[in-house]
Amino acid sequence: MPSYPYLDKINFPQDLRNLKETDLPAVCHDVREYIIDTLSDVGGHFASNLGVVELTVALHYVFQTPKDKIIWDVGHQTYPHKILTGRKKELPTVRKWLGLSGFPKREESEYDLYNTGHAGTSISQALGEACARDLMGENYKVTAVIGDASIATGMALEAMNHGGHIKPDMLVILNDNYMSISKNVGSISNYLNRIISSQVYNKGKTAIYSFLKWIPLIGPALQALAHNMETSFKHFMMRPGGLFEDLGFTYFGPIDGHDVNRVVQMLQNLSKIQGPILLHVLTQKGKGYKPAEADPIKYHGVTPFNKESGKMATSDSNKIGLSKIVGKTLIDLTNKDKRIAVITPAMIEGSGLRDYQETYPNHTFDVGIAEQHSVAFAGAMTSGGAIPFMCIYSTFLTRAMDQLVEDVSLMNLPVRFVIDRAGIVGPDGETHQGLSDLGYLAGLPNMDIMVPSSAQDIIDSLHFMKDYFEHPIAIRFPKDNGDLRELKFESPNPIQKAKARLVMEGEDLLILSLGFMLPIAKQVALALQSKGYHVSVIDLFWLRPYDKDLVHTFIQKTKQFIILDESYLHSGASGYLLNEIPNNLIGKFLKTFALPLEPIHQGERNQILEHYRLTAAQIAEDLLPSLQK
């Protein structure tokens, strides 16, 4: 069993604050080693957490958490925070059923203020906390920790614009782990920051401004001149801060985020300065583990791996992720039609588009964490004659609802939406479950929807969508795999609009199955068959428009029908379908089997299905008392 001499003494931040400042580098070493040791066994978000060890230790050392508030953005960088706030022993359960969430979670700890699964929210939340504090006459510090990708989101910039206007006391820490904004870390920068963050400098500056102000006649002009000279000097010597200064934040940095004592010193100085402040901290993803330093993208999220070699367990070579199927198919399509463009909001890797980007860099548009922009941008591309495929996770598409309505569906612009991670996503938990998309898509004018039930369906659908110009159209599919031996990339199957598939036929019950619930639907039918019932199964494939001839015919033929939908019960396909099925047939409806309207926590898909009685055996058992013979 590994030993962690300093970390073994720490269960909560107060234990950390009882140590000497000179002990902090050793604490950081222990935290980093504990993360490496633990995640090599269980997997999880890796490189980003190694990158924030020193910053996390410094924050909890300087601030009196949980009274002082720390808000994390994005949430997958909070493993060191969880280790220091009472959850050290639970880290081996991270992202597992009934275990620790991989993100901040209010239900877990008073140290987690918000359930943070989406990026760009922390500055708005910190501003709200600061204003509530001032309104209620309280006294505590508020800090937002935001990544360099997240700070470019519209929401973060809106919050900074607001905060810079009303100027409450708050601290924003820009965790720059790609050095995408600045590289000027060095002795001059550190010297300037020590000066401008010191009380002597800030009190002296205030005294000088006050003195100049009272000089008769020319005082105000001198004061304005001094301020302009100071601002120009700071912008010249620390150019990255210009934007933040213009938004009303006092900028400090950049500083080395892996020098824990330096970060502590800065935080101590900044905690005594009033108004909104931005501290720019440079960190390295994967810090302290060579393979992750060399390839932070590969080690962003890991499966169990060999600590010495860094090698992760190999998967079945015949398996290919559905996201990669999308990327490969889009390459094939673009080979034949150069009008195609592929758009994604900062999900090149997750959406399986790395090979596409390398093959067609000029056709690939990674817009960053800007979902609203991405959808409006895609709509405008159709107007210019391009064929845009909008590749996005289900959970992130909800951030672009206004654009879906106003900038695509109402104008009937034929954007092709490729919605990944639809349905149960498993280890990422409630903030990432893709359980709402069918409900809101089916509620939009002009939006057509296909729900593939296999990997081959995805290939076929993408080929169909390329030449579909009638309406905007969406396909949605889960995080899953296909078998390369069974896939036909070069010779896709033809698709006929609004045609479903009859999979099984029987007169007692009809199962309308959506997407990857089809294997469960077949198993339910077989289980009921063993009890003497004859069951029909229709794979809807097209949800909107659906195959009315086939569906209505089989509702007439059977005694009852049910719907299987891997969505929230009240925001899935049922509301649309049940309002389309004629009144003379609706009386045969028995039940929709779907997820209840509550947060669906992390766990493997089969665990979640079993918990909510959505396995084939459980559905068949629940149906038996209600079936007619």
N, C-alpha and C positions, 0 to 999 in steps of 0.2 A: 504494500500500500504506500503510495507516494506521500512524502511529508512536505508540508508547506509551513515553515516555522513562523512566519508572520501572519499569514492568512488564517492559520489554525486558531489564532487569538481573536479573530474578528468575526463577529456574527452580525453586528449592526454598526451604523456609522459612528455612534458614540465610542465604540471600541477603537475604531480607526483614529478618531480625534484624540484619544488618550495616548497615542504614540508620538514620538518625536518626529519633527519634519525630516530629519536626516534618515529616518527609517522608511520613508515613502518609496524610494526606488526599490527596496527589497520587497515591500508590499506589492508593488506593481509586478515584479518578477514572479511572485507567488500566484497572483491572480492570473497572469498570462499562462503560466504552466498549468494551473488548474483547468483553464478553458481548453488548452491543447489536450491534456490528458483525458478530460471528460468527453469532449466532442469527437476525439478519435475513436471512442467506444460507441457513441450514440448518434453522432451527426448533429447537424443544425447550422445556423448562420455562424460563419467562422471568421473570415478575413475582416469584416467590418468590426467585429467585437475585439479582435486583437488590436485594432487600430485606435480604440478609445480607452484603453486601460488607464493610461496616465491621466487623461482628462477626467475620467470618472472618479478616480481616487482623489484627485485634486478638488473636484467639486464637493464631494462628501466630506473632505477634510476641512475645507474653508467654510462651507455653509452649514447652518444648523438644520439639516434635514431631519424630519419631514416638515418642521415648521416653515423653513425656507423651501421654496418650490422649485423643482427641476422638471422640465418638460422635454421629452425626447422626440426627435424627428430626424430620420425615420426610426421606427420602433425596433428594428431587428438588431440594433447596436447596443442593446441594454443588458446583455448577459453579465458584464462586469458590475453594472448597477444592481442586478438581482443578487449577485454573489455577496455584495456588501450590505444588502438590506434584508437579511434574514432568510434568504432562499438558497444559500450555498449548497446545502445537502440535497436540495431538490433539483439541482441543475441536471443530473442524469435523466430526469423525466421530461426535459424540455421538448415541446411540440408533440408529446405523446398523449394518448387518451388518459384523461384525469390527471395529467401532469402539468408542469409549468407551461404557460404560454410562451411562444417565441417573441412576443411583443409586450410592451407595458400593458398591464391589466388591472383596473381599479379593484376588481374583486379579489385579487391576490394580495395586495399590499397597500398600505397608506402612502407608501413612497411612490406609487404609480398613480399619477393624476388622471391620465386619460388612456383609453384603449386605442393605441396608435398603430393603425395598420396602413394608412395612406400618408403620403408625404405632403409637406408644405403647410401643415396645420399648426405647428408649435408656436409661431410668433403671434398668431391670432389668439391662441389660448393663453399665452403668457401675458399679452396685453389685456385680455379680459380679467385674468387673475390680478394683475396690478391695479386695474381700475376698480375692481371690487374691493381690494384691500384698502385703497384710498377712500372709497366711498364709505366703508364700514369703520374707518379710523384705526385699522390694524397696522402692524409693523412687522413686515417680513420681506425677504428678498425673493425675486422671481427671475428665473433663468430659463431660456429656451436654448436647446442644443440642436442645431439644424445643419444638415449636410450641404455640400456645395451644389449638388443637383437639386435638392429641395428648395433652396433659397431662390432659385430661378422661377419657381412656380408663381403664377399670377396671384394666388392667395397670399403667399408670403410677402410679395412686394406690396400688395394692398395693405396688409397688416403693418408693414414698416412705414408706409406712407401715412397711415393713420396714427401710429405710435409716435412718429417724428413730429406730427402736428400737435398732439395733445401732451406729449413729453412726460409720461410717468416714469418713475424710477424702475428700470428693468434692464436686464442684460440678455443680449442675444450672442451666443457663441457659434460662429461659423466654423464648423468642422470640415476643413478643406482637405479631403484625402486623395484628391487627384492632382493637386497643385494647378487647378484649372484657372484660378484667378490670379495667383501671384506666386513668385518663387523667391522674392527678396527677403530671405531669412539670413541674418548675419549680425555682426557686432554693431553696425551703425543703426540698423533697425531696432535691435534690442536696446541700445543706448537711448534712442529717441523715445521708445515706448516707456522705458523706465522714467524718463523725464516727464513726459506728458501724462503719465498715469499717477505720478506722485502727488501727494497733498501739497508739497511745497510749490510745485508748478501751478497746480490748479488754484490754490489760495492766492499765490502771487499774481496769477493772471486776473483773478477777480479784483484784487486790490488795485492793480494798474488800470483796469478798465474803469473802476469807480473813480480813481483819481483823475483820469483823463476826462471823464464825463463832466466834472465840475470846473474845468478850466474855462473861464469866460470866453464866449464867442466861438472859439475854435475847438473847444473840448469835444463836443459830439462828433465833429469831423475827424479829429484825431482818434477817437475811440473806434469809429467805423474803419478808418485806415488801418489801425492796429489789428482789428479783427480780420480784415481782408488779407493783410500780410500773413497773419498766422495761418489762415485757411489755405492760402496759396502755397505756403511753405509745406504744410502737412500734405496737401495734394501732390506737390512735386516730389517730396521725399517718400511718400507712402501712397502712390497713385491708386492702388486697389480700393482705398477707402473713400475715394471721391464720390462714388455712387451713394454710399451709405450716409456720408456726411450731407449730401444733397437731400436725402430723404429725412434728415433731421436727427440721425444717430451720430453720436461721437464714436469715431472709429479708432481702434487700437489693433496693431498687428502688422503683418503676421508674426506669430511666434511659433517656436518649435513645440508641438503638442506632445512630444515624447520626453521632454525635460520636465518631469513632474514638479520639481522644486521651482522652476521658472514659472510654470502655470499657476502654482500656489501663490507665488509672489504677485503675479498679475491679478489674480482673483481678489486677493486681499486688498490691493490698491484700488481696484475698480469698485469694490463693494462700498467704498467711502465717497464715490462720486455720484452726483445726482443726475437724473435724466436718463433717457434711453441711450444705451451703450452697445456697440457691437465689437466683440473681440474675435479676431481672425486667427484661428489655430490651424497649423499645418500638421497633418498626421499621415501615416502610411498604413493602408489596408494590409492586413496580414503581418503586421510588425511583430518580430520576434520568432517567426516560423518561416524559414527560408523558402519552402515551396509556395507558401501563400504570398510571400513578398514578391516572388517571381511571377506568379499568376493569380492575382487577387480575384479575377473573374471566375476562374475554375474553382477557387476555394471560397467563393462567396457563401455558398451553401454546400455543406459536405454530407456525404454518407459516411458511415464508419470507415476509418482509414488507418494505415500503418503509420505510427508516429515517426518512426525512424526514416522511412522512405517517402512518406507522404502519399503513397499509392492507395487509392480508394478501391473498394471491391468492384470487380468488373461485372457488368450486367450481361444478360443473354445477347449475344451478337445478332441474333435474329430479330430482336425487339427494336422498335424505333418509336420514339415519342410522337404523339399526335402533332405536337408543335413543329417538330422537324419534318413531318410529312407535309405540313403546310409550306414550309420554306422550300423544300425540294420541288413541290408541285408548282410553286410560284416561279421558280427558276425555269422550269419546263415551259410554262406559259409565256414568260417574258422572252424566252428564246424565239418564240414565234410571233410575238406582238409587243413591239417596243413602246406602245402607248401605256403599258402597265406601270403603275407606281405603287410602292409599298410604304405604308405609313405606320409608325408605332410610337407610342409615348414612353420612351426610355426602356423598352422591353425587347431589345434586339436578341439577347440571349434567351430570355424566358419564352419568347414567341417563336423560337426556332429559326431566326432570320440571319444568323451570322454568315452562313454560306451564301445566302442571297445578297447580303450587303457586300461581301467580297467579290461576288460575281457581277453585280450590278450596282455599284456605289452611287451612280447618278440617278438611279431609279428608287433609291432607298431614302426615306425621310424620317430620321429619328428626331422627333420634335422636343425631346426631353419630357420632364414630368409636367405635361401641359395638355391634359386630355380635352379640355374645352377647345383650345386652339386646334388640336389635331382633327377633330370632327368637322369644324367649320372649314378648315384647310382642305380636307378631303372633299367636302361638298363643292368648294370652288374649283378644285381640279377637274371635276366632272364637267363643269361649265366650260372649261378650257379645252375639252376634248380628250383628256387623259382617262385612264381606267384605274381608279384608286382602290386598292385593297387596304382597308383599315384594320390592322391586326392589334387586338387589344384584349386584356383580361376582362372577364365579366365584371369583377368588382370595381375595376377602374372606369368602365364605361358609364357607371352611375354618376361619375363626376362631370359628365358632359351632357346631362339630360337636356339642358336648355338648347344646346346646339343640335342635339338629335331632333328636337321638335322644330325649332325655328329655322335652322340653317341646312337641314336635310329633308326631313319628312314632309313638312308643309310645302316645300318647293319641289318635292318629288325628284330630288337629285339622286342619281343611281350610284351611290356609294356602296361598295361591297364590304360589309362588316364581317370580320372573321373573329369570332368571340371565343377565346380560349379560357380554360379554367372555369367552365360553366358547370353548375352542379356542386357536388361536395368536393372541396379541394383538400381536405384532410389536415395535415400538420400545421398549416398556417392559421387555421381557426376562423373565428366568426367574422373578422374584418375582411377576410378574403373569400369566403364562401360565395359561389356564383349562383345565387338562388332567386334572384329577382328579375333577371333580364327578360325572360319570356313574357312576364306580366306587362312590363312597360313597353316592350317592343310591339306586342300585340295590340296595345292601346294607342299606337301612333298611326295617323293617316298614311296611306301609301306603302307602309313597311311590309315587305314579304319576308317570311321566315322559314328556313329549312332546319331540321333537327336530325343530323346524321346519327345513325346508330352503329356505325362501324368505321374503321380506318379507311376502308375503300370508299365509303360514302363521302368522306371528306375530300378525297381526290376528285371524285366525280362531281361533287358540288362546286369545287373551285373552278373546274373546267366549264361547268354550266354558267356560273356567275360572270365569267369573263365577258360573255356575249349577251348578258342580260341587261337591257337598258330601260325596261318598263318602269321600274321602281327601285328605290333603295332596297337592298336585300341583305339578310343576315344568316349566317350559320353559327351554331354554337355547339361546343363539344367539351368534354371534361379533360382533366389531366390524366392521361392514360397512354397506353402503348398499342401499336399494331405489330403484326408479324410480317416482316419483309418478304417471307416466302409466299405470302398470300396476296400481295399488293400488285396492282397493275398500274404503274405510273404512265406508261406509254400508250396504253389502250384503255382509257377510262370507259365506264359504262354510261350510256346515254341516259339523260334525266328528262322526264316529261313533267312539266309544271303541274302542281296540285295533284300528284298521283301518289297514293299510299300503297302499302304492300300487305297483302293478306298472307300471314305466316302460318296460322292454324285455323281450322274451321270446326265449330260445334255450336249447338243450339241453346245451351244453358246459360252461358255467360260470354260477354265480349269484353276483352281487355284492349283498351286503346293505350298503346305504349309510346312514350316519347324518348327518343334518343337512346342513350346507353342503359336505359332501364329495360331494354328488350330482352337480354338474357334472363333477367328476373321474371319478366312476363312469361317467357316460355316455361320456366321452372314452375311458376304458379300454375300454369295450365296443366302441366304433367302431374303436379301434386294433386290437383282437383280431379284429374282423370282417374287417378288411383282410387278416388272416393266415389267414382261412378258419375262424375259430371263431364259434360262435353263442352269444351271451351274454344272460342275463337280468339285469335290474337291479330291485331292490326298494328303494324309499325307505321305510325303516321308519316314520318319523314318530312313531309310538308305540314307545317302547322298553319301557315297563312299564305295563300288560301289552302284550306285542307280539302281532302278528297270527299266531297259531300256525297257523291253517288255511292262510293264504297262504304263509307261510314254509316250513312243513313240506312242503306240496304241491310247491313248486318245488325244494326240496332233493331230493325224491324224483325229480323230473323231470330234474334236471341231474346231470352226472357229478361235479362238485366245486363247492364254494362258498368264498367269501372274505368278509371283513368290512373295510369302510373306516370308520375312526373317528378323528376329530381329537381324540384324547385320548392320555394315556400308555398304552402297550400293556398294562401290568399294573394300571391303575386306570381303565380305560375300560369299554366295554359288553361286551367279549368274555367276561369271566368270568361275567357274568350269562347271556348268551345261550347260551354253550356248556354251561352247566349246566341249561338249560331244554330244549334240543333233544334229542329222544329218542336213545338209544344206537344204535339201528339206522340213524340218519342221520348221527351225528357222525363216522363214518369218512370221510365225503366232505369234511370240513373241510380246507382247504389252508393258509390263513394269514390272520392279521389284519394289515392295513397300518395302522400307528399310529406314534406317537412313541416312541422308546426311553426307558427310565427313566434319564434324565440331565437336568441343567439345560439348558433350551432357551433359548439366548441371544437377544439382540435382533436384529431384522432384519425386512424386509418378509415377509409371509406366503409369497409365491412363492419367496423366497430360502430360507426355512426348509424349505419343502416339498421344494425341489430338493436341499438339503443332505442331507435324510434319505430321499431317493429316494421321495418321495410324490407326484410329479407323475404325470399320466396316462401319459405316454410311459415314464417309469421303471418304473411299476407294471406296465404291459403287458410291457415288456422282461423284468422279473424273473419274470413269470408264465409266459412262453412255455416254458421248459425243463420245467415241471411240469405243463402242461396235457395232458389226455387227449383223443384224437380218437375 
